[in-house]
């Protein structure tokens, strides 16, 4: 049960989210065109009505999921209220139900076109609740990270709110090791337009490492893997430069999945993480050799383990 400030924050999040949905869920032009094509009508309002009427069909379900999925604008607008509410899984479910009730009482949901037109959206069973769940209200970053975000002075668009949204939707379970790594990055990385790319890469890296890890070992292993990918991608580029794509396919050559510029960007993020978190140059990581020396029962035995061939 929530009391005092927590209850106030929960109610504020419910009201603000419901107001956002009633005012209109922002949809991009591409999504609206897909809906019109599905309904085979030119009028967007009519297409939305037909889509809602077919809510239980397999053809309409993906498009309705698109309608009731929060985009960048929705996530940024609602993030401060969700962070203040700081809900657990039970609270998130309660929020979804409360928002659905408020939307229904306030006249229903709507969508907002890129031109700013508000189009009423007929009732869709579970649609509002799905929208709230996709905001991931139970995935608020830990308090330590929120405190560091509040202290940052990043220029737009790399605002603290954008970073908070990125962390909320990273799907990480915040173990002590992961929290230490990310907190160190946020504390030491200065302001700049590339901070979102760095934090986004770090979140993906942490997801690959598992909840408990040694930062130096994990960064070393990842750099070796990326270095190999880069060599393969560069070799592929050189091969394609010597002949057309069609000729190479006829010779049985297949393009690799690695894209050299993307791999270089990932290596740049990794190297920056190594400098900020460990104080080590990225290229020095691969020079580190890890060897299990075994166990020693006394100081003399320990020194022998460090001797060549010990």
C-alpha positions in Angstrom: 0.0 0.0 0.0 1.3 3.5 -0.9 1.1 6.4 1.5 1.8 10.1 1.4 4.2 11.2 -1.3 4.2 7.9 -3.0 0.5 7.8 -3.4 0.5 11.4 -4.7 3.2 10.5 -7.3 1.2 7.4 -8.4 -2.0 9.5 -8.8 -0.1 12.2 -10.7 1.4 9.6 -13.1 -2.1 8.1 -13.7 -3.6 11.5 -14.4 -0.8 12.6 -16.7 -0.7 9.4 -18.7 -4.5 9.4 -19.1 -4.4 13.0 -20.2 -1.7 12.2 -22.8 -3.8 9.4 -24.2 -7.0 11.5 -24.3 -5.1 14.4 -26.0 -3.8 12.0 -28.7 -1.2 9.3 -28.9 1.4 10.7 -31.5 1.6 8.6 -34.6 4.0 9.1 -37.5 3.0 9.4 -41.1 4.3 5.9 -42.0 2.1 4.2 -39.3 -1.0 6.1 -40.4 -0.4 5.1 -44.0 -0.2 1.5 -43.1 -3.5 1.8 -41.3 -5.1 3.4 -44.3 -3.8 0.8 -46.6 -5.1 -2.0 -44.4 -8.6 -0.4 -44.3 -8.4 0.5 -48.0 -9.8 3.9 -47.4 -8.2 7.4 -47.7 -9.8 8.9 -44.7 -7.7 8.4 -41.6 -10.5 8.7 -39.1 -12.6 6.1 -41.0 -9.5 3.8 -41.3 -9.0 4.0 -37.5 -12.7 3.1 -36.9 -12.5 0.1 -39.2 -9.3 -1.0 -37.5 -10.9 -0.8 -34.1 -13.9 -2.8 -35.3 -11.5 -5.6 -36.4 -9.5 -5.6 -33.2 -9.9 -9.4 -32.7 -8.5 -10.3 -36.1 -4.9 -11.4 -36.7 -4.6 -8.8 -39.5 -5.6 -5.8 -37.2 -3.7 -6.9 -34.1 -0.2 -5.7 -35.2 -1.5 -2.4 -36.4 -3.4 -1.8 -33.1 -0.2 -2.7 -31.2 1.5 0.0 -33.3 -1.3 2.5 -32.3 -1.0 1.7 -28.6 2.8 1.7 -28.5 4.4 4.8 -27.0 6.8 6.5 -29.4 9.7 8.8 -28.5 7.5 11.8 -27.9 5.2 9.9 -25.5 8.1 8.3 -23.6 9.9 11.6 -23.1 6.7 13.4 -22.0 5.7 10.8 -19.5 9.1 9.8 -18.1 9.3 12.4 -15.3 6.0 11.3 -13.9 6.9 7.6 -14.1 10.2 8.3 -12.4 8.6 10.1 -9.6 6.1 7.2 -9.1 8.9 4.6 -9.1 6.5 1.7 -9.3 7.0 -2.0 -8.7 5.3 -4.7 -10.9 2.1 -4.6 -8.8 2.0 -0.8 -8.9 2.5 -0.9 -12.7 -0.5 -3.2 -13.2 -2.6 -0.9 -11.0 -1.4 2.1 -13.0 -2.5 0.4 -16.3 -6.0 -0.2 -14.8 -6.3 3.3 -13.3 -5.3 5.0 -16.6 -7.8 2.9 -18.6 -10.5 4.0 -16.2 -9.6 7.6 -16.4 -9.4 7.5 -20.2 -12.8 5.9 -20.5 -14.3 8.5 -18.0 -12.7 11.4 -19.9 -14.2 10.5 -23.3 -11.8 7.9 -24.7 -8.4 7.7 -26.4 -7.3 9.6 -29.5 -4.4 9.7 -31.9 -2.4 12.8 -33.0 -1.3 13.1 -36.6 2.0 14.7 -37.6 0.0 17.7 -38.8 -1.4 18.1 -35.2 -4.9 16.8 -36.0 -6.6 14.9 -33.1 -8.6 11.9 -34.3 -10.9 10.0 -31.8 -10.0 6.4 -31.4 -13.0 4.0 -30.8 -12.7 1.8 -27.7 -10.3 -1.1 -28.1 -10.4 -3.8 -25.4 -7.0 -3.7 -23.5 -5.5 -1.0 -25.8 -4.9 1.6 -23.1 -3.6 -1.0 -20.7 -1.1 -2.2 -23.3 0.1 1.4 -23.9 0.8 1.8 -20.2 2.6 -1.6 -20.0 4.8 -0.7 -23.0 5.9 2.4 -21.1 7.5 -0.1 -18.7 6.5 1.8 -15.5 8.1 -0.9 -13.3 11.5 -0.4 -14.9 12.5 2.9 -13.3 16.3 3.1 -13.1 17.7 2.8 -9.5 17.8 5.9 -7.3 21.6 6.3 -7.7 21.3 6.5 -11.4 18.4 9.0 -11.2 20.4 11.2 -8.9 23.3 11.2 -11.4 21.0 11.9 -14.3 19.6 14.9 -12.4 23.1 16.3 -12.0 24.0 16.1 -15.7 24.0 19.2 -17.9 23.7 17.7 -21.3 22.6 19.8 -24.3 19.5 18.8 -26.2 18.7 16.2 -27.5 20.9 14.3 -25.0 18.9 15.5 -22.0 18.7 13.7 -18.7 15.2 12.7 -19.6 16.3 11.1 -22.8 18.9 9.1 -20.9 16.4 8.1 -18.3 14.1 6.8 -21.1 17.0 4.9 -22.6 17.8 3.2 -19.3 14.1 2.4 -18.6 13.8 0.6 -21.9 17.2 -1.2 -21.7 15.5 -4.1 -20.0 18.4 -4.6 -17.6 18.1 -6.1 -14.2 20.2 -3.8 -12.1 22.7 -5.9 -10.3 25.4 -4.2 -8.2 28.0 -4.8 -10.9 25.8 -3.3 -13.6 24.9 -0.4 -11.4 28.5 0.4 -10.6 29.5 0.3 -14.3 26.7 2.6 -15.4 26.9 4.9 -12.5 30.6 5.4 -13.1 29.9 6.2 -16.8 27.2 8.8 -16.0 29.4 10.4 -13.3 32.6 10.6 -15.4 31.3 11.2 -18.9 31.2 14.9 -19.7 28.3 16.5 -21.5 28.1 16.1 -25.2 26.0 15.1 -28.1 27.3 11.5 -28.1 26.4 10.5 -24.6 23.2 8.7 -25.6 25.1 6.6 -28.0 27.7 5.7 -25.3 25.0 4.9 -22.7 23.0 2.9 -25.3 26.1 0.8 -26.2 26.9 0.3 -22.5 23.4 -1.0 -21.8 23.7 -3.5 -24.6 27.2 -4.5 -23.4 25.9 -5.0 -19.8 23.1 -7.2 -21.2 25.6 -9.4 -22.9 27.8 -9.8 -19.8 25.3 -11.1 -17.3 24.4 -9.6 -14.0 27.8 -10.4 -12.3 31.0 -9.8 -14.2 34.5 -8.4 -14.0 34.5 -5.2 -16.0 38.1 -5.6 -17.2 37.7 -9.2 -18.3 34.3 -8.5 -20.0 35.6 -5.4 -21.9 38.7 -7.3 -23.0 36.7 -10.2 -24.3 34.2 -7.9 -26.1 37.0 -5.9 -27.7 38.7 -9.0 -29.0 35.3 -10.1 -30.5 34.8 -6.6 -32.1 38.3 -6.5 -33.4 37.8 -9.8 -35.2 34.4 -8.6 -36.6 36.2 -5.4 -37.9 38.9 -7.4 -39.6 36.3 -9.6 -41.3 34.2 -6.6 -42.3 37.1 -4.8 -43.8 38.2 -7.9 -45.7 34.7 -8.2 -47.1 34.7 -4.5 -48.1 38.0 -5.0 -50.0 36.7 -8.1 -51.7 33.5 -6.3 -52.8 35.6 -3.4 -54.0 37.4 -5.7 -56.5 34.2 -6.9 -58.1 30.4 -6.4 -58.3 28.0 -7.8 -55.8 26.4 -10.0 -58.4 29.8 -11.5 -59.6 30.8 -12.3 -56.1 27.5 -14.0 -55.4 28.0 -16.1 -58.5 31.4 -17.1 -57.2 29.8 -18.4 -54.0 30.9 -15.5 -51.8 28.3 -14.2 -49.3 28.5 -10.8 -47.6 29.1 -10.9 -43.8 26.7 -9.5 -41.3 29.2 -7.0 -39.8 29.1 -3.5 -41.1 32.6 -1.9 -40.7 31.4 1.6 -39.7 29.1 0.2 -37.1 31.8 -2.0 -35.6 34.2 1.0 -35.5 31.6 3.0 -33.7 31.1 0.1 -31.2 34.9 -0.1 -30.6 35.0 3.7 -30.0 32.3 3.3 -27.3 34.1 0.4 -25.8 37.4 2.3 -25.7 35.7 5.3 -24.0 34.1 3.0 -21.4 37.5 1.5 -20.7 39.0 4.9 -20.1 36.1 6.2 -18.0 35.5 3.1 -15.9 38.9 1.5 -15.7 41.3 4.3 -16.6 42.8 2.1 -19.3 43.2 2.8 -23.0 41.1 0.5 -25.1 44.0 -0.9 -27.2 45.8 -1.9 -24.0 42.9 -4.2 -23.0 43.8 -6.8 -25.6 47.4 -6.9 -24.4 46.2 -8.1 -21.0 46.6 -11.9 -20.5 44.5 -13.6 -17.9 46.0 -16.8 -16.4 44.9 -18.9 -13.4 47.9 -19.3 -11.2 46.4 -21.7 -8.9 46.3 -21.6 -5.1 49.1 -21.0 -2.5 49.1 -22.1 1.1 51.7 -19.7 2.4 53.7 -16.6 1.1 56.6 -18.6 -0.2 54.3 -20.8 -2.3 52.6 -17.6 -3.6 55.9 -16.2 -4.8 56.7 -19.4 -6.6 53.4 -19.2 -8.5 54.6 -15.9 -10.0 57.9 -17.3 -11.1 58.2 -18.4 -14.8 57.0 -21.9 -15.1 55.7 -21.8 -11.5 
